[in-house]
Amino acid sequence: MDKRNIVFIGRSLDGYIADKKGGLDWLQATPNPDQIDMGYKKFMSQVDAIVMGRITFETVCNFDCDWPYTIPVFVISNTIESIPDDYKEKAALVKGSLSEVLKTIHQKGYNQLYIDGGKTIQEFLKEDLIDELIITTIPILLGGGSPLFSELPKELKFEHVASNVFLNEVVQNHYSRKR
């Protein structure tokens, strides 16, 4: 089976994935009375594990809801020693270089990976390890916060796969890495 590393993320018009305080409330800025999932369930049915950084993991742990994932979650961190007891059945800690982390995850049989978290996505991009980008743009300018992209050692070319518009104003673009 092909190995794929896929990003599925929301961002502001000015390119931020969290506001200046690390908040995500702005993702709900567009009224969505019918709770349209904007392709999330379909996307999740195509991946078999999630790889996220510590900050994203801690953010999810602080959501005011039950654990939102039904597939394995791997947390990349060089700063925490273990997953908190309440989440040991829900997530596994992985350490090392990205190639070592991916090797470990692939050896466990997971090949279609959802890459989540700003710094994690940036590190995967720096090593040219992202195969697809699905970016949902919320029509709001945050004026600062956590950027989706950072400086790269080389140019990476992607080709447009599809675009969708939800709620008449939220635009989702899907890109595939040109290799």
Protein Blocks (a to p, Z undefined) as FASTA:
>chain_A
ZZdddddddddfkopabdfkopaklmmmpgcfkopgghmmmmmmmpcbdcddfklmmmmm
mpccddfbfbdcddddfkbfbdcfklmmmpccdedjfklmmmmmmmnopabdcdedjklm
mmmmmnopafbdcdddddddehiajdfbdcdfbdcddddfbdcdehhlaccddddddZZ
